[in-house]
């Protein structure tokens, strides 16, 4: 049985590969609408697995700090990508509401969890 780090690495690489296949950036294959729907569901299902269901256990304080740093880096990377997307779309004239809703959801979740942690623990 692979350790947690190997499982996390494999699931991350599979999710990236599925995302690239779904986006088809170089238009190498012609897909029908049914194929796109099936690929969309596969990406969504594996994304839920990789992001929410795949649990990693931390043993000591050092591993806990590494998990917190990874979470912080992931949040900052996601927020930066969303901000770049919002600014880019603002220059092109059409801002997608999902970018703004996602960024607001991330910031509100972070604020709520910090507020809960400081006042309940």
C-alpha positions in Angstrom: 0.0 0.0 0.0 1.5 3.3 -1.0 2.2 5.9 1.6 0.1 9.1 1.9 2.6 11.3 0.0 2.7 8.9 -3.0 -1.1 8.7 -3.1 -1.4 12.5 -2.9 1.2 12.9 -5.7 -0.5 10.3 -7.9 -3.9 11.8 -7.4 -2.6 15.3 -8.2 -1.0 14.2 -11.4 -4.1 12.3 -12.5 -6.3 15.3 -11.8 -3.9 17.5 -13.9 -3.9 15.0 -16.7 -7.7 14.8 -16.7 -8.0 18.6 -16.7 -5.7 18.8 -19.7 -7.6 16.1 -21.5 -10.9 18.0 -20.7 -9.6 21.4 -21.8 -8.0 20.0 -25.0 -5.7 23.0 -25.3 -4.0 22.0 -28.6 -7.2 20.7 -30.2 -5.6 17.3 -30.9 -8.9 15.3 -30.8 -12.4 16.0 -31.8 -14.9 15.2 -29.1 -18.7 15.1 -29.2 -20.9 16.8 -26.7 -21.5 13.4 -25.0 -17.7 12.9 -24.6 -17.3 16.4 -23.1 -20.1 15.7 -20.6 -18.6 12.4 -19.6 -15.1 13.9 -19.3 -16.6 16.8 -17.2 -18.2 14.3 -14.8 -15.0 12.3 -14.5 -13.0 15.5 -13.8 -15.5 16.7 -11.2 -15.7 13.3 -9.5 -11.9 12.8 -9.3 -11.6 16.5 -8.2 -14.0 15.8 -5.3 -11.9 12.7 -4.5 -8.6 14.4 -4.6 -9.6 17.6 -2.9 -12.1 16.4 -0.3 -12.1 12.7 0.3 -8.3 11.9 0.2 -7.2 12.4 3.7 -3.7 12.6 4.9 -2.6 12.0 8.4 0.0 14.1 10.2 2.2 12.5 12.8 4.2 15.1 14.6 4.4 18.9 14.7 6.8 19.1 11.8 4.3 17.3 9.5 1.5 19.5 10.8 3.5 22.6 9.8 4.1 21.1 6.4 0.4 20.5 5.9 -0.4 24.1 7.0 2.2 25.6 4.6 0.9 23.5 1.7 -2.7 24.7 2.5 -1.5 28.3 2.7 0.5 28.0 -0.6 -2.5 26.4 -2.3 -4.9 29.1 -1.1 -2.5 31.9 -2.2 -1.9 30.2 -5.6 -5.7 29.8 -6.2 -6.4 33.4 -5.2 -3.7 34.7 -7.4 -4.9 32.7 -10.4 -8.4 33.9 -9.8 -7.3 37.5 -9.5 -5.3 37.3 -12.7 -8.3 35.8 -14.4 -10.6 38.6 -13.1 -8.2 41.3 -14.2 -7.7 39.7 -17.6 -11.4 39.4 -18.2 -11.9 43.0 -17.0 -9.6 44.1 -19.8 -11.5 42.0 -22.4 -14.8 43.4 -21.2 -16.6 40.3 -19.9 -16.0 39.2 -16.3 -17.2 35.7 -15.5 -19.3 35.6 -12.3 -17.8 32.3 -11.3 -14.4 33.7 -10.9 -15.6 36.4 -8.5 -17.9 34.0 -6.6 -15.0 31.5 -6.2 -12.6 34.1 -4.9 -15.3 35.5 -2.5 -16.1 31.9 -1.3 -12.4 31.2 -0.7 -11.9 34.5 1.3 -15.1 34.1 3.3 -14.3 30.4 4.2 -10.8 31.4 5.3 -12.2 34.3 7.4 -15.0 32.1 8.9 -12.5 29.3 9.9 -10.1 31.7 11.4 -12.9 33.4 13.4 -14.1 30.0 14.6 -10.6 28.9 15.5 -9.9 32.1 17.5 -13.2 32.2 19.4 -14.1 28.6 19.9 -10.7 27.0 20.7 
